[in-house]
Amino acid sequence: MTEVSLPSGLRVDLRPLTLADDAVVFDGSDERTFPEVAVGLIGAATERVLDPGPYPFEDRVDWNKVLPGDLRAAALAFRRLNDPDGAMLAVDAVDPSRPTDPPIEWDIDIRMMSDGGDIIDYPLEDGAAERIRGGTPFEAKLGDRLVQFRHMTVEDWAANERGAGALDDSKATAEDKARVRHDQLYRRIIAVEGVDRMDVRSWIRKLTWAEATELETAMNDAVGGGIDQAVDITTDGGRTLTGVIPFTVLLLMRIPKAPKGRREKRKAEILAARESANSGGSGEDG
């Protein structure tokens, strides 16, 4: 077993993946979101609650009720636990100075992504643990208007993912996208200053996309307890690339590694070719 400490203060013992766990990963996983699969798999692998953090848990964690940042951090820890000799994860990385270049698939080592490594854990904001534990609403402001809301849970994350998945359909309209965004906010908002509870839906619908983004950011900032999903990568040539950790079912699995050196050699060739092309065109080293 491995002791895992999560951003909210929740601490658990996780056991390694078993052959029986494959059923959790593969049974219907094509139709389930990442959080839905992770809840089943990490829930089965949770051996003991060492510290419930801000949650009203005792002997068993209800992973649907924790903050999304806790489940993301647990998923990374679970992958490290199951692939200790080389927990590599493919990330689509881009060079911010060359936004038109296509992404480069780059392997990052998950073993280096915690405990002072590349991944930053954000603790809960002051007073957030007490609000979660007591079921007290959080507060955020949009302009001069005070909004009361509850913290986001993994259950909300899964619902958001299902809604976003429906937008992958080529027939999805602007109205469909607005409805999904509305639902994401409405699930969490309890009250809006100066707005009757029966009119909150209408108030949300009248928000601009910029206002909705501003409110959502303020709500998340008021809670805290997450991880920075962006990773910085420095190539052998000194270039800095940026990628985002892909929270997909593949992250939870121990994937056989490609023959050593083949993928890295191919990446080096691609980067060298791009460096040469860019240097030849501008007369400068990229």
N, C-alpha and C positions, 0 to 999 in steps of 0.2 A: 504494500500500500504506500501511497504518497500523500503527504499533507499538502493541501493547496489552500493558499490565502487569496481571497478575491477582493476586488476594489471596495466593496461595501463594508468589509470586515468579517464577512462570512468565511468560516474555515471548515474544510471537510477533508476526510480521507477518501481518496479515489483508488480503486483497484484497476489493474490492466484490463484491456479488451480480452474477451474470451470468444471461442468459436461460436458459442450460443448467441453472443451479441450480434453476430452477422444478421440474424433475422430482424433485429431492430433497425439496422442500417438499410437493408435491402428490401424488406417487405413493404411495398408501396411507397418507397422513398422518392420515386419519380414524381409522385403526386403530392408529396408533403414538403413543407418549407424546411429550411435548415433548422430554425428553432424547434420545430415539432420533432424532428429526428434527434436533435441534440438532447432535448428533454428526456426522451425515452432512453437513450444510450447512457447519458451521464447520470440520469436517475438510477439506472440499474447498477452503475459502477460506483455509486456513492455508498461507502461502507459505514461511515460514521460522521455525525455532526460534532465538530470540536468546539465551534463557537457560532451561534446562530446570527451574529451580527445584529442588524436592525430588524430581523424577521422573527415572527412568533413561532419559530420551529423548535422542536425538541429533539426527537429521535430521527426524524425524516425530513428531508428538504423537498418542498413542493417547488420544483424548478420552474413551473409556469408562473409562479408569483414573485420570482426574484427580478432584479433589474437586468435588462439586456446585457449590460457591461459585465455582470457577474457570469452569465452563461458564456459570453464570448471568451472571457479569461479562463473559465473552466474548460472550454473546448480546446484552447491552446495548450493548457496544462495536460489535458487528456492525450492530445497528440504527442506531446513530448514524452509522456509516460510510456506510450506504446511504441515509440520509435527512438529509443535512447541513443542508438548508434549513428543516427543521421536523420533527424526529423526535418526533412526538406519539404518546402512548400513552394509551388510555382506561383509567382506573382507577375502580373502584367505591369512592367515598369516603363515610365516615360521620362524623357529629359525635358524639364520645364523650360529650358532655353531653346528647345527645338520642338515646339508643340505640334508641328505638322508631321514629324517622324512617327511611324507606326510603333505601337508598344513592343517592348522586348520581353519575352518570357524569361524571368530570372528566378533562380532557386534561392530561397532564403532559409537559413537554419533556425527552426523554431526554438532550438535549445538556447539560442542567444537572445531570445525575445522576451525576457523577463528578468527579474532580480538584478536590475541595473543595466539590462541590455537595451535593445532598440525600442521595446514597447514601453510606453509610459502609462502607468495606472493612475487614474484620477480618483482621489478619495471622495467620499460624500461631503457635500457642503455643510457648514456649521448648522446644527439643528436638524439636518435632514434625517438622521437616524431616528430621532425622537418622533418626527412626523410620520415616518414609515411605520414605526412600531406602534404608535398610537392611532394610526389612521387619520391623522390631522391633515387637512388640505394644504398644499403648497400654494404660494402666491407668486405671480409675475405680472409685469405691467406691459401693456401695449399702448404707447402714447401715455395719456393720463388715466387710462382705464385699468383698474385692477382685475385680474383674472385669477380665480381659484381653481385648482386642478389637482388631480392625484398623480403620483409618480407612474412612469411607464413600466410595464411588466413584460416578461417574455411572452405572455399570452397576447398582449397588445402587439408586440413585435411580429408574432406569427400572423395575426390578423392583417397587419400592414403588408406583410410579405404576400399574403394571398391576394389582397387587393391590388398590389403592384403587379403580381403575376398575371392578373386578368388584363392588365394594360399591355401586355406583350402581344396580345391579339392585334393583328393589323387593322381590325375593324374598330378598335377603341377610338373614341372621339374625345374632343376637348372637354365635353360635358362629363364623360366617364372619368377623366383624370381629375377634374374638379371634385367629383363626387368622392373619389378615393381619398383625396386630401382632406375634404370635409369630415369624412368618417374618422380619419386618423386623429383629428383634433377633438371631435365631439365625444369620442370614447373617454377622453381624459378630463375634459373641462366640466367642472361642477357648477360654477357660477361666474357671471360676468357683472361687474359693477354697473348699475344703472340699466340692466337688461333683465326683463322678466324671464324666469326659467323656461317658460313655454316659447320664448322668442330667441333662445340661444342658438338653435339650429339656423334660424334666419340670419342672425348676426354673423355667424361663421361664414355662411354662404356669401355675404357681402364683403368679406375681406379680400384684398388683392393678394396675388401670389407672394408679393414682397412682404406684406403684412403677416401672412400666414407663416412664412419662413422666419420672420423676426419673432413672432410669438412662440413658435416651436423651439427656436434656439433659446429664448429666455426661459421657457419651461424646463428644458433639459439642463441649462446652466444652474437653475435654482436647486436641482437635485444632486448633480454630480454622480460619482460612482461609476466610472466607465473606463475604457481604454482608448488610446489613440491608435486608430486602425491604419494610419499612414506610416510607411517605413521608408527610410532613406537608405540608398544603396550606393556605395562607391566602387566603381569598376577598377580593374587593374590599371587602366589608363588615366585614372584620376577624375573621370566624369561622375557627376552626382545624378542619380536617377531616383524617381519617387514612385512608389507603388502603394496599393491599398490591399490589406489582407482580405482575401476572398473567403467569406464565411459560407462555404458550401459543404455538402456531405463529404466531399473528398478530404476535407480538413480533418475529419474524425477517423479516417482510415489509415492504416499503415500501408503505404503504397510501395511496392518493390521499386528499388532505384534502378535507373538506367545504367548500362555499363559505364564504369568510372571513366571520366574524361571525355566521353563522346559529346555529351550535350555542352559541357563547358567549352570544348574546343570549337564547336559550331557557333556558340555565342561570341567567342573571341573573334572568329572570322567575320561574323556579321558586323560587330562593332568596329573592327579594323577597317572593313570596307566602307562603312559610313563615315568614319573619321577621315579616311583618305579622300572620299568624295567631297566632304564638306571643306577640307583643307584645300583641295584643288580648286574649288569654286571661289573661295574667299581669300585665299592666300594666307590664311591664318590657321593656327592650330585650334580645333574645336574647343 
